[in-house]
Amino acid sequence: MSVPPDEPARLEREISLHQQHLAATVDELAARVAPKALAQQGVASAQARAKELVLDSDGAVRVERLAAVGGAVVAVVGLFTGLAVRRRH
């Protein structure tokens, strides 16, 4: 049984194409898990969640939520201030 003359060349081309495809896939995966890319994804996700909390679907500010957050901040600052004053006396 003889091998057709073009068979080795065809196989080499196929192997080369598969290697290129694998190399591109590895590069893409490496870029996805790079620390900088993951950090950027985390920041973008946090920004999106913050916007959802503060803005409604029309893009208007949700005053009641901002007031609740502001009240919580004032309460925490007051608590820490009270504790600091109490420690001094």
C-alpha positions as CSV (number, residue, x, y, z in Angstrom):
1,M,0.0,0.0,0.0
2,S,1.6,3.3,-1.1
3,V,1.0,6.7,0.3
4,P,-0.3,9.4,-2.1
5,P,2.4,12.0,-2.8
6,D,0.4,14.9,-1.5
7,E,-0.6,13.1,1.8
8,P,2.4,14.2,3.9
9,A,2.1,17.8,2.8
10,R,-1.6,17.8,3.5
11,L,-1.1,16.4,7.0
12,E,1.6,19.0,7.7
13,R,-0.8,21.8,6.7
14,E,-3.5,20.3,8.9
15,I,-1.2,20.0,11.9
16,S,0.1,23.5,11.3
17,L,-3.5,24.9,11.3
18,H,-4.4,23.0,14.5
19,Q,-1.2,24.4,16.2
20,Q,-2.2,27.9,15.2
21,H,-5.7,27.4,16.5
22,L,-4.4,26.0,19.8
23,A,-1.9,28.8,20.1
24,A,-4.7,31.4,19.6
25,T,-6.9,29.6,22.1
26,V,-4.1,29.6,24.7
27,D,-3.4,33.3,24.2
28,E,-7.1,34.1,24.6
29,L,-7.4,32.1,27.8
30,A,-4.2,33.7,29.2
31,A,-5.6,37.1,28.5
32,R,-8.9,36.3,30.2
33,V,-7.2,35.2,33.5
34,A,-4.5,37.9,33.6
35,P,-4.7,39.7,36.9
36,K,-5.1,43.1,35.2
37,A,-8.0,41.8,33.2
38,L,-9.7,40.2,36.2
39,A,-9.3,43.5,38.2
40,Q,-10.8,45.5,35.3
41,Q,-13.8,43.0,35.2
42,G,-14.2,43.4,39.0
43,V,-14.2,47.2,38.8
44,A,-16.7,47.2,35.9
45,S,-18.9,44.8,37.8
46,A,-18.8,46.9,41.0
47,Q,-19.6,50.1,39.0
48,A,-22.5,48.4,37.3
49,R,-23.9,47.2,40.7
50,A,-23.5,50.7,42.2
51,K,-25.3,52.3,39.3
52,E,-28.1,49.8,39.7
53,L,-28.5,50.7,43.3
54,V,-28.4,54.5,42.8
55,L,-30.2,54.9,39.4
56,D,-33.5,53.6,38.3
57,S,-34.2,52.2,34.8
58,D,-34.7,55.8,33.4
59,G,-31.4,56.9,34.7
60,A,-33.0,59.1,37.4
61,V,-31.4,59.1,40.9
62,R,-33.1,57.0,43.5
63,V,-33.3,59.6,46.3
64,E,-34.7,57.2,48.9
65,R,-31.7,54.9,48.5
66,L,-29.2,57.7,48.6
67,A,-30.9,59.0,51.8
68,A,-30.7,55.5,53.3
69,V,-27.0,55.3,52.5
70,G,-26.3,58.8,53.8
71,G,-28.2,58.0,57.0
72,A,-26.1,54.8,57.5
73,V,-22.9,56.8,57.0
74,V,-24.0,59.4,59.5
75,A,-24.9,56.6,62.0
76,V,-21.5,54.9,61.6
77,V,-19.6,58.2,61.9
78,G,-21.6,59.1,65.0
79,L,-21.0,55.7,66.5
80,F,-17.2,56.0,66.0
81,T,-17.2,59.6,67.3
82,G,-19.1,58.5,70.4
83,L,-16.8,55.7,71.1
84,A,-13.7,57.9,70.6
85,V,-15.1,60.5,73.0
86,R,-16.0,57.9,75.6
87,R,-12.4,56.5,75.5
88,R,-11.0,59.9,76.2
89,H,-13.0,60.3,79.4
